[in-house]
Amino acid sequence: MAAVSERSASSAFAAKYGPWAVVAGASEGLGAAFAAALAARGLNVLLIARRAEMLQAVADRLRAETKVEVRTEVRDLARGDLAAALGALSADIEIGLAVYNAAYVPVGDLVSRPLDELLRVVDVNIRGPLIFARALGAKMAARGRGGIVLMSSLAGYQGAPRIAAYAASKAFNIVLGEGLWRELAPRGVDVVVSTAGAVRTPGYAKTASQDAPGTLDAATVVEATLDALGRGPVVVPGAVNRVARFVLGRLLPRRTAIGIFARSTKDLA
């Protein structure tokens, strides 16, 4: 009975958000988990990332494990021709769900980081999702159905020392997604911003010596995010993270919240 219910839910999801999904930043971690989850729900997937070998490995695994069609595009999302590229990539397919997962995270005091690193944060984390949502959201709105997922972070709710530019870019995504949610809902397009806490990904393992409180597996974050489509505008995966968001955002003075976040980021490498 449970299997029948799961198949029915997957069919309904594919009918609303299919037949194709695009995942930007799909070569590992959360992006790869989104690709797997969407394929499991019956959507064909277009995967975009800049690391060719890793992207191909994700695609090969999905082709071996599922029956969906998988396409890949090796592309640096910081490039200036992203809008034209998305138009070309979606010319012969109907994209019903768009996930922007790519992010650039320089670690260290902002004044010590090279300027080109900080500007790459703007290109990948701000300019990228803005173009992505505009290019694909317009087609969804014209069609009258679809979904957009923007990946943000708990870091986007207050200043986060040592990842200040990244945190600021994630604040942009929260506000962008909230506005899009209101604009596009009457046109049949669901928008959700996932403000995840720490996630067990290869990237996180490189910067953190141990799991932070509330750390989740990538698959858990992905399922919570996809289940929140249609209930937006914002989802905070994980009970511990929801409590942290409430305490830091509602109960404590802002300068105290920044201080707490500083303690959680001081050992990032």
C-alpha positions in Angstrom: 0.0 0.0 0.0 2.9 2.4 0.9 4.5 1.6 -2.5 1.3 2.5 -4.3 1.0 5.7 -2.4 4.6 6.7 -3.2 4.1 5.9 -6.9 0.9 8.1 -6.9 2.8 10.9 -5.2 5.6 10.7 -7.7 3.2 10.7 -10.6 1.4 13.8 -9.3 4.7 15.5 -8.8 5.9 14.7 -12.3 2.6 15.9 -13.8 2.9 19.2 -12.1 6.6 19.9 -12.4 7.7 17.7 -15.4 8.6 16.6 -17.8 12.1 18.1 -17.3 13.9 19.5 -14.3 17.1 21.5 -14.5 19.6 21.5 -11.6 22.4 24.1 -11.6 25.4 23.1 -9.5 24.7 19.4 -9.9 28.2 17.8 -9.7 28.2 16.7 -6.1 26.6 17.2 -2.7 23.1 18.8 -2.7 23.0 19.2 -6.4 23.7 15.5 -7.0 21.1 14.7 -4.4 18.5 17.0 -6.1 19.2 15.2 -9.4 18.7 11.8 -7.8 15.5 12.8 -6.0 14.0 14.4 -9.1 14.9 11.4 -11.3 13.3 9.1 -8.7 10.1 11.2 -8.9 10.0 10.6 -12.7 11.4 13.8 -14.1 14.0 13.9 -16.8 17.0 16.0 -15.7 19.3 18.5 -17.3 22.3 18.9 -15.1 24.6 21.9 -15.2 28.0 22.3 -13.5 31.5 23.3 -14.3 33.4 20.2 -13.3 33.0 17.8 -16.3 34.2 14.5 -14.8 32.1 14.8 -11.6 29.1 15.9 -13.6 29.4 12.9 -15.9 29.7 10.5 -13.0 26.4 11.8 -11.6 24.7 11.5 -15.0 26.1 8.0 -15.5 24.8 6.9 -12.1 21.3 8.2 -12.8 21.2 6.5 -16.2 22.2 3.2 -14.6 19.7 3.5 -11.7 16.6 5.1 -13.4 14.7 5.2 -16.7 14.7 9.0 -17.1 16.5 10.9 -19.7 19.6 12.7 -18.5 21.4 15.6 -20.3 24.5 17.4 -19.1 26.0 20.9 -19.8 29.5 21.7 -18.6 29.3 25.4 -17.8 30.7 27.9 -15.3 27.5 29.7 -14.0 29.5 32.9 -13.4 29.8 33.4 -17.2 28.1 36.4 -18.7 26.1 34.4 -21.3 24.0 32.4 -18.9 20.7 33.7 -20.1 21.5 32.8 -23.7 22.7 29.4 -22.7 19.6 28.6 -20.7 17.5 29.6 -23.7 19.4 27.3 -26.0 19.4 24.4 -23.5 15.6 24.6 -23.1 14.7 25.2 -26.7 13.6 21.6 -27.4 12.5 20.6 -23.9 9.8 21.7 -21.5 11.3 22.5 -18.1 8.8 22.4 -15.3 11.2 22.6 -12.4 14.3 24.7 -11.9 16.7 24.3 -9.0 19.6 26.7 -8.5 22.0 25.1 -6.1 25.3 26.5 -7.2 27.2 28.6 -4.7 30.7 30.0 -4.2 32.0 30.3 -0.6 35.3 32.1 0.1 36.2 31.6 3.7 38.1 34.2 5.8 37.8 37.8 6.8 36.4 39.8 3.9 39.2 42.3 3.8 41.8 39.5 3.5 40.1 37.9 0.5 41.1 38.8 -3.1 38.6 41.0 -4.8 38.1 38.6 -7.7 36.9 36.0 -5.2 34.4 38.4 -3.7 33.1 39.4 -7.1 32.7 35.7 -8.0 30.3 35.4 -5.1 28.2 38.1 -6.8 28.4 36.3 -10.2 27.6 32.8 -9.0 25.4 33.4 -5.9 23.4 36.6 -6.9 23.6 37.2 -10.6 23.3 33.5 -11.4 20.0 32.8 -9.6 18.5 36.1 -10.8 19.2 35.2 -14.4 18.1 31.6 -13.9 14.8 32.5 -12.3 14.1 35.1 -14.9 14.9 33.0 -17.9 13.1 29.8 -16.8 10.4 31.4 -14.7 9.1 33.4 -17.6 8.4 30.2 -19.6 6.7 28.6 -16.7 4.5 31.6 -16.1 3.5 31.6 -19.7 2.7 27.9 -19.5 0.8 28.3 -16.3 2.7 25.8 -14.2 6.1 25.0 -12.8 8.4 25.4 -9.8 11.5 27.2 -8.8 13.8 26.2 -6.0 16.5 28.6 -4.7 19.0 27.3 -2.2 19.8 29.8 0.6 21.2 29.3 4.1 20.6 30.0 7.7 23.7 32.3 7.3 21.5 34.6 5.2 19.4 35.7 8.2 22.2 37.7 9.9 25.8 38.7 9.5 28.1 35.7 9.4 31.8 36.6 10.1 34.4 34.8 7.9 31.8 34.1 5.3 30.3 37.6 5.1 30.0 37.9 1.3 28.4 34.4 1.1 26.0 35.2 3.8 25.0 38.5 2.2 24.4 36.7 -1.1 22.1 34.2 0.6 20.1 37.0 2.2 19.6 38.2 -1.4 18.2 34.8 -2.4 15.8 34.7 0.5 14.3 38.1 -0.4 14.4 37.3 -4.1 12.5 34.0 -3.6 9.9 35.6 -1.3 9.1 38.2 -4.0 9.0 35.6 -6.7 6.7 33.4 -4.7 4.2 36.2 -4.4 4.5 37.3 -8.1 4.3 33.8 -9.6 1.8 32.0 -7.4 -1.2 33.4 -9.3 0.3 32.3 -12.5 0.6 28.6 -11.4 4.3 28.6 -10.5 5.5 27.5 -7.1 8.6 29.1 -5.6 10.4 28.0 -2.5 13.7 29.1 -0.8 15.5 26.5 1.2 17.4 28.0 4.1 19.5 25.0 5.0 21.9 24.8 7.9 25.0 22.7 7.7 24.8 19.9 5.2 27.0 16.8 5.0 28.6 17.5 1.6 32.1 17.1 0.3 32.4 20.9 0.3 31.3 21.1 3.9 33.8 18.4 4.9 36.6 20.4 3.5 35.9 23.5 5.6 34.5 22.1 8.9 36.4 19.9 11.3 33.2 18.4 12.8 29.5 18.5 12.3 27.7 21.6 13.6 24.5 21.1 15.6 21.6 20.3 13.3 23.8 19.1 10.5 21.7 17.1 8.0 22.4 14.6 5.1 22.0 16.1 1.7 19.1 13.8 0.8 17.2 14.9 3.9 17.5 18.5 2.9 16.4 17.8 -0.6 13.3 15.9 0.3 12.2 18.6 2.8 12.8 21.2 0.1 10.9 19.4 -2.6 8.0 18.6 -0.2 7.7 22.3 0.6 7.0 23.3 -3.0 3.5 24.9 -3.1 3.8 25.8 0.6 6.5 28.5 0.3 8.0 30.9 0.3 10.7 29.6 2.7 11.5 26.2 4.3 14.0 25.5 7.0 14.9 21.8 6.9 15.5 20.1 10.2 13.9 20.6 13.6 17.1 21.8 15.3 17.6 24.4 12.5 14.0 25.6 12.8 14.5 26.2 16.5 17.8 27.9 15.9 16.2 30.2 13.3 13.4 31.1 15.8 15.8 31.8 18.6 18.3 33.8 16.6 15.7 35.7 14.6 13.0 36.3 17.1 14.3 36.0 20.7 17.8 37.4 20.7 19.1 40.9 19.8 20.7 41.0 16.4 24.2 41.7 17.7 23.9 38.6 19.9 22.8 36.4 17.0 25.8 37.7 15.0 28.1 36.8 17.9 26.7 33.2 18.1 27.1 32.8 14.3 30.7 34.0 14.6 31.5 31.2 17.1 30.1 28.7 14.6 32.2 29.9 11.7 35.5 30.8 13.5 37.0 27.3 12.8 36.0 27.1 9.1 39.1 26.5 7.0 
